Amino acid sequence: MELIFATNNRHKIDEIRPLLPAAIKLRTLREAGIEQDIPEPHPSLEENAREKSIVIYNLVKTNCFSEDTGLEVRALNGAPGVKSARYAGENAVPEQNIQKLLAALQNEKDRSARFRTVISLILNGKEYQFEGICEGRISETPSGISGFGYDPVFIPDGATQCFAEMSLEEKQVFSHRRKATDQLVDFLLEEATKL
């Protein structure tokens, strides 16, 4: 089975590709020769994930999936949420997003947060969605050099280190993206047995 992953985000590709069994061949947008930039205009992760997968499916008529991930902080009523990548502005870099987040939490005692990933799969023209959640908390200061996005300030429940201090293998133990991908893989393998 071949699937196009509707992203060119190298970090997301590096996290998801090792989770797929050999029976599922993954191609990125670049590997599929697709240069199109897909907007994320919607107010929810579910809608943005759906938008990306539908655009690519309509373009190439090949089974594909996309994902959208947000950091949801309880004290900020779920922000930055769907705007996680653009929290500090449209062209913000992760460091700016982190600075804004830490400033917003400066006087907050409750630093609980969660990462939430929604995967949208288009298989033979029909959409399916899978969700992965990782509960945790926001640290006082950034640390570590691994990962991407908010990884330097997110400590998953059950861990003493933030994601950016972990190897990829260590991060996968807790990862929201892995949880959603595991559901995707289980579904695809089950579908394959029906063929």
C-alpha positions in Angstrom: 0.0 0.0 0.0 1.3 3.4 -0.9 0.3 6.6 0.9 1.2 10.2 0.4 1.8 12.1 3.6 0.6 15.6 2.9 3.5 17.5 4.5 7.0 18.6 3.8 7.8 19.1 7.5 10.9 17.0 8.0 10.4 16.6 11.7 6.9 15.2 11.3 8.2 12.8 8.5 11.1 11.6 10.8 8.6 10.9 13.6 6.0 9.1 11.5 8.0 7.1 8.9 9.6 4.7 11.4 6.2 3.9 12.8 4.9 2.5 9.6 5.3 -1.2 8.7 7.1 -2.2 5.6 3.8 -2.9 3.9 3.0 0.8 3.9 5.2 2.9 1.6 5.2 6.5 2.5 5.8 9.3 0.1 6.1 13.0 1.1 4.7 15.8 -1.0 8.1 16.5 -2.3 8.7 12.9 -3.2 5.4 12.8 -5.0 6.4 15.9 -7.0 3.8 18.1 -5.3 4.9 21.7 -4.6 1.5 23.1 -3.6 1.3 25.0 -0.3 -1.9 24.0 1.5 -3.6 26.7 3.7 -4.8 25.9 7.2 -7.6 28.4 7.5 -10.0 26.6 9.9 -10.6 27.0 13.6 -10.0 23.3 14.5 -7.3 20.7 14.1 -9.9 18.3 12.6 -10.9 20.7 9.8 -7.3 21.7 9.0 -6.2 18.1 8.8 -9.2 17.3 6.5 -8.5 20.3 4.3 -4.9 19.2 3.6 -5.7 15.5 2.9 -8.7 16.4 0.6 -6.7 19.0 -1.4 -4.0 16.4 -2.1 -6.4 13.6 -2.8 -8.3 15.8 -5.3 -5.1 16.8 -6.9 -3.6 13.3 -7.5 -6.4 10.8 -6.7 -4.0 8.8 -4.5 -4.6 7.6 -1.0 -3.1 10.1 1.4 -3.1 11.4 4.9 -2.3 14.6 6.7 -2.0 15.7 10.3 -2.5 18.8 12.3 -1.1 19.2 15.8 -1.8 21.8 18.5 -0.5 22.6 22.0 -3.5 23.2 24.3 -2.8 25.0 27.6 -5.4 24.8 30.3 -4.7 28.2 31.9 -4.9 29.8 28.4 -8.3 28.2 27.6 -6.8 25.8 25.1 -4.5 28.3 23.4 -2.4 28.3 21.3 -4.3 25.3 20.0 -4.9 25.4 16.3 -2.7 28.5 16.0 0.3 26.8 17.7 2.7 27.3 14.7 1.6 30.9 14.3 1.0 31.9 18.0 3.5 34.8 17.9 2.5 35.9 14.4 2.2 34.5 10.8 5.9 34.1 10.2 6.9 33.4 13.8 9.8 31.0 14.6 9.4 28.4 17.4 11.6 30.5 19.8 9.1 33.4 19.4 6.1 31.2 20.0 7.8 29.8 23.1 8.7 33.2 24.5 5.1 34.4 24.0 3.8 31.2 25.7 6.1 31.5 28.7 5.2 35.2 29.1 1.4 34.3 29.1 2.0 31.7 31.8 4.3 33.9 33.9 1.8 34.3 36.8 0.0 31.0 36.4 0.2 28.2 38.9 -1.5 25.7 36.6 0.9 24.9 33.8 -0.9 21.7 32.6 -1.1 21.3 28.9 -1.5 18.7 26.2 -0.4 18.1 22.7 -3.2 16.9 20.4 -2.7 15.4 16.9 -5.4 14.7 14.5 -4.7 12.6 11.4 -7.0 12.7 8.4 -6.8 9.7 6.1 -8.4 9.7 2.6 -8.7 6.0 1.6 -10.4 5.3 -1.7 -12.2 8.6 -1.6 -13.5 8.3 2.0 -12.1 10.2 5.0 -11.2 8.7 8.4 -9.8 10.6 11.4 -7.5 9.4 14.3 -6.6 11.4 17.4 -3.6 11.2 19.7 -3.2 13.1 23.0 -0.2 13.5 25.2 -0.9 15.2 28.6 1.9 17.1 30.3 2.9 20.5 31.6 4.9 23.6 30.5 8.3 24.1 32.1 9.5 27.4 33.5 12.3 27.7 31.0 13.3 26.0 27.7 15.9 23.2 27.7 17.2 20.6 25.3 18.1 20.7 21.6 16.1 17.8 20.1 12.6 17.9 18.6 10.9 21.0 17.3 8.1 23.5 18.0 7.3 23.6 21.7 9.4 20.5 22.6 11.9 22.6 24.7 9.1 23.5 27.2 6.8 20.5 27.2 7.3 17.8 29.8 4.9 14.8 29.3 3.2 13.3 32.3 5.4 10.4 33.7 8.6 12.1 32.5 11.1 14.4 34.2 12.6 15.8 31.0 11.0 17.9 28.3 10.6 16.5 24.7 13.7 18.4 23.5 15.9 16.6 26.0 14.8 13.2 24.8 16.0 11.0 21.9 13.3 10.3 19.2 12.9 6.8 20.7 12.3 8.2 24.2 9.8 10.8 22.8 7.9 8.2 20.9 7.0 6.5 24.3 4.8 9.5 25.1 4.2 11.0 21.7 0.7 12.3 20.7 1.8 11.8 17.0 2.8 8.2 17.6 -0.6 7.5 19.3 -2.5 8.9 16.3 -0.2 7.1 13.9 -0.6 3.7 15.7 -4.4 4.0 15.2 -3.9 4.9 11.6 -1.6 1.8 11.1 -4.0 -0.5 12.9 -6.9 0.7 10.7 -4.9 0.3 7.5 -3.7 -3.2 8.4 -7.3 -4.2 9.2 -8.5 -2.7 5.9 -5.8 -4.7 4.0 -7.1 -8.0 5.4 -10.5 -7.2 3.8 -9.0 -7.0 0.3 
